[in-house]
């Protein structure tokens, strides 16, 4: 939401607009961290098993 002037009515007070802007910012921050945590958990759940770099790879296609 880059342009709150399009979202809010023209006759709204500056204080009310500032409160709404702060609330929207807090909501956006909360959602950002919520989804960041979900993405991080997904990557941890789907992390491949560690391999020994000195062990030969299995033959492919067999």
GROMACS elastic network, one bead per residue, 0.5 to 0.9 nm:
[ bonds ]
;  ai    aj funct       b0    kb
    1     4     6  0.65409   500
    1     7     6  0.86112   500
    1    24     6  0.86699   500
    3     6     6  0.59490   500
    3     7     6  0.72313   500
    4     8     6  0.60483   500
    4    17     6  0.81572   500
    4    21     6  0.76757   500
    5     8     6  0.54301   500
    5     9     6  0.73136   500
    5    10     6  0.74478   500
    6     9     6  0.76178   500
    6    10     6  0.88033   500
    8    11     6  0.85437   500
    8    12     6  0.71113   500
    8    17     6  0.75188   500
    9    12     6  0.58321   500
   10    13     6  0.86547   500
   12    15     6  0.84122   500
   12    16     6  0.66277   500
   12    17     6  0.66923   500
   13    16     6  0.52833   500
   13    17     6  0.62428   500
   13    18     6  0.86184   500
   14    17     6  0.50355   500
   14    18     6  0.60562   500
   14    19     6  0.86356   500
   15    18     6  0.50698   500
   15    19     6  0.62574   500
   15    20     6  0.86871   500
   16    19     6  0.51028   500
   16    20     6  0.61996   500
   16    21     6  0.85088   500
   17    20     6  0.51239   500
   17    21     6  0.60400   500
   17    22     6  0.85926   500
   18    22     6  0.61313   500
   18    23     6  0.86018   500
   19    22     6  0.50911   500
   19    23     6  0.61644   500
   19    24     6  0.86091   500
   20    23     6  0.50806   500
   20    24     6  0.61254   500
   20    25     6  0.85111   500
   21    24     6  0.51817   500
   21    25     6  0.61314   500
   21    26     6  0.86774   500
   22    25     6  0.50088   500
   22    26     6  0.61793   500
   22    27     6  0.86250   500
   23    26     6  0.51125   500
   23    27     6  0.61847   500
   23    28     6  0.86001   500
   24    27     6  0.50760   500
   24    28     6  0.61240   500
   24    29     6  0.85846   500
   25    28     6  0.51166   500
   25    29     6  0.61582   500
   25    30     6  0.86073   500
   26    29     6  0.50617   500
   26    30     6  0.61065   500
   26    31     6  0.86377   500
   27    30     6  0.50994   500
   27    31     6  0.62122   500
   27    32     6  0.85148   500
   28    31     6  0.52162   500
   28    32     6  0.60523   500
   28    33     6  0.87492   500
   29    32     6  0.50262   500
   29    33     6  0.63350   500
   29    34     6  0.85707   500
   30    33     6  0.53924   500
   30    34     6  0.61322   500
   30    35     6  0.87294   500
   31    35     6  0.61168   500
   31    36     6  0.83254   500
   32    35     6  0.54462   500
   32    36     6  0.59891   500
   32    37     6  0.85926   500
   33    37     6  0.60266   500
   33    38     6  0.85563   500
   34    37     6  0.52882   500
   34    38     6  0.64133   500
   34    39     6  0.88281   500
   35    39     6  0.60657   500
   35    40     6  0.83924   500
   36    39     6  0.51617   500
   36    40     6  0.60555   500
   36    41     6  0.85310   500
   37    40     6  0.50369   500
   37    41     6  0.60599   500
   37    42     6  0.85550   500
   38    41     6  0.50624   500
   38    42     6  0.61227   500
   38    43     6  0.86860   500
   39    42     6  0.50274   500
   39    43     6  0.62992   500
   39    44     6  0.86632   500
   40    43     6  0.52142   500
   40    44     6  0.62622   500
   40    45     6  0.86560   500
   41    44     6  0.50151   500
   41    45     6  0.60388   500
   41    46     6  0.85402   500
   42    45     6  0.50973   500
   42    46     6  0.61243   500
   42    47     6  0.84417   500
   43    46     6  0.51462   500
   43    47     6  0.57908   500
   44    47     6  0.52537   500
   44    48     6  0.89604   500
   45    48     6  0.88328   500
   47    50     6  0.86260   500
   48    51     6  0.87313   500
   51    54     6  0.86849   500
   51    55     6  0.78943   500
   52    55     6  0.54406   500
   52    56     6  0.85848   500
   53    56     6  0.78145   500
   53    57     6  0.89402   500
   56    59     6  0.89729   500
   57    60     6  0.83633   500
   58    62     6  0.88030   500
   59    62     6  0.63450   500
